[in-house]
Amino acid sequence: MTLLRVAHLTKDFGGLRAVSDLSFDLAEGELLGLIGPNGAGKTTAFNLMAGSIAPSAGTVELSGENIVGLRPHAVVRRGIARTFQIVKPFRKLAVLENVALAAFLHEPNRARAEANAARILETVNLNGKHGSLASDLTLGEQKRLEIARALATRPKLLFLDEPMGGLNPAEIDHACELVMRIRDGGVTVILIEHHMKAIMRIADRVIVLHHGVKIADAAPQEIVRHPDVIKAYLGERGV
């Protein structure tokens, strides 16, 4: 069943077209990778789909409803959550408080919101950090906190913006396992990522953007052999 349908999505910033006529369908339970060179329009596409900015043209449908024009909080209520490439925790609040704040979206009772937050922190392997300030976490831990806050909003669809950026190889392995656990738990996932080995390992399908244009949409094994992708992004050495 189709969860997300993006049709002819376009965004112009003055004379610059950041995203051009982007269309794709995403099935429930799918794990989609969104890749491309820096400046390809990946994060702009995320911002458009999440309601952070308005498109110049096109539609975004979630479960058959056109969500273009809705404010970001309304989009979250309908089941889309996201993380950011640059982590943005509430740095002077404890880890548990960061996640509980997001849980208040659906759970107004503080005790139950904190209990939900504690369960999610266990899912992302931060169960020993409840009382730590967000500012005291490592980068890898802050990225997991970012994911925990998104999960606390009970999303159907989760956008992950470079969840493995800046991590060491062991942390990348753990991040891959976490993303797959989230998908196996019933959340559909789209992730922007530059670590191609990670994309090859976890993605069901990959879309490649270049100068805002979709140049490929296929299984990871086909993407790494696609001549346009090699030319625009991977280079002759490939993965």
N, C-alpha and C positions, 0 to 999 in steps of 0.2 A: 504493500500500500504506500502511495506517495505521501510523505510528510511535508516536504518543502518543494514548492515549485517557483523557480525564478525565471521570469520571462522578459527578455529584451531590456535588462537592467542597464541603465546608462547614467553616468555622472560626469558633468562638465564643471570645471573650476575655471571660470573665465574662458580663455582660449584653449585650455588643456582638457582633454578628455581622459579622465582617469580610469573609467570603466566603460567599455563600449559593447552594448548589445549582448550582455551576458545572459545566457539561458541554460538551465539544467534542472533536472528533477532529482530529488533525494528520497530514497525509500526509507521507511521506518527500520531502524536497526542497522543502517549502513554506517560505515566509517569512511569518510571522504577526506582525502588529502587535497589541499589547495597550495600549489607551489608556483614558483616563478622567480625571476630576478628581482633584486631590490627595485622598488618603484613600479612594479608590474601592476599594481592595483589591488593586491590581495587584502590588505587591511581596509582599504576603502570599500571593497565589496562586503567585508564583515560589517562595517559601519552602516552601510545601506541596508543590509538584511536585518540588523539589530535595531534599526530605527534611530541611530545616533545622528545620521544626516539623511536628508531627503534626496531621492533620485531625481535626475533631470527627466527621466523617462523609465517606463517599465513597471513591472509588478513583482511583489513577493507574496506568495500565498503559503500560509501555514495551516495545514489540515483543511484546505479549501477556502480559507478566509484571507482576503487581501489585507495585509497588515501595513502597507505603505501609508504613511500619514499618521500612524499611531506614535505616541511618545514612547521613549525607551522603557519607562516603567510599565506601560500597558503591554508592550511586546513581551516583557519578562513575565507578566501575569498570564500571558497566553502560552508560555512554555519555552521561550528562548532565553538562554543565559550565555554569558561570554566571559572570557578572561582577556587580559591585555598583555601585549608584548612587554611593556614596562609595568612591573607589578605595582599595584596601587592599594596596599592594605591600609587600614587605619592604624598607623604605626604606633600610636601611644595607647592603644587598647590591647587587651590580652587576646591571644589566639581564639579562645572560646568565644569571647565577646564579638570578635570580627565575624565569626560564622553565625552566631545567634542573631546578629542584626539582620543578616540575609534571611534567616529562617522566619523572622517576624512577618515576612511577606504573606505567609500562609498560616502562621501559628502565633496568635496574639498573646498567648499565655507564656510568660517568661520561663517558667520551669520546663514546660514542654519544648519551647524553642531551644533552650540550652541542652536538653536531652537529645533533641534531634541533631544539634551541632556536635555534640560529643560522639554520636554514632558516625557522623560524616568524617570527623577528624580521625576516627579509627580507620575508616575506609582509605583515607589518603596517608595513613601512617604518621599522623601527628598526634596520636592519643596521649603521648607523654609531654605535650607542650601546651596544655590547656591554659596554664597561668602565665606563660611567657609572653612578653610584649612582642608584637609583630615585628618591631624594629630590631629585635635581637635574633631573629631567625636568619639562617643562611639563605642564599639565593634560591637554592633548591627547595628549601622548606617554604619560603615565601611563595614560590610558584605553586606548591601543593596547597598552601592556604588559599591562594587565588582560586584554584579549582574547587576547594571545599566551599568557599563562599558562593560560587556559582551553583554548585550542587544543592546548596541549602534552599535555593529558590524552586526546587523540584522541576527542573527543566525536562521537556520532551527532547529538545535539541540543544546541544552544547557547542558553542564556538570556542575553540582554543587557539589563541594567537601566539605561536612560537613557544609552546610549553617546555621545549627542551633547549631553548637558546641559552647559552652560557653554562650549561651543565657539563660535568665530566662524564666519561663513558659509563661508569657504574650508575650514575644518576639518570642518564638517558635510558639505560635498560629498565630501571625502576619506573621511569615515567612512561615508557612503552607499556609495561605491565599494568600500570594504573589506568591508562587510557583504554586498554582492552577490557579491563574489569568494569569500567564505567559503561562501555558499550554492551558488554555481556549482562549488565544489570538493567538494561532496557532503555538507555539513553542514546539517541542518535548523535553522532559526533561529526563535526567538520573541523579540521585543524590545518592551520598554516604552519609549515615547518620547512626548514632548510636542511635538516639532517636526512639525507635521502635513504640511508640505511634504515633509519627508523620508519620512514614512509613505506619503504619496501616491505618492512616487517609487519606493519599493523594495518595499512590502508586496504580497503576493498577496492577502491577506485580512486583515481587521481585526476584532478583538473589542473591544467597548466595555463597561467595567464602570462601574457607578454604585451607590454604597452597597453594594458587594459583589455586586451582581446583574448578570448579563449582560443588557444591553438591546439589543444589536445584534451581528450576526455576518455580515459581507458583504464584498464587494469594496470597496476604498477609495472608488471613485467613487460607490457607493451609500451608504456610511457618511456622507459629507459632506452628503447630502441627506436623511438619516433624521431625521424630526421629533423623536424622543426624544433622539437624539445632539445635535442642535442645541440643544435645550432644556437638556440636562444638562451639556453640555461645550463645544460650539463657539460657541454664541451665534448671533445672527442674522447676524453678519458672516461667519461660516464661516471657511474657510481663506483 
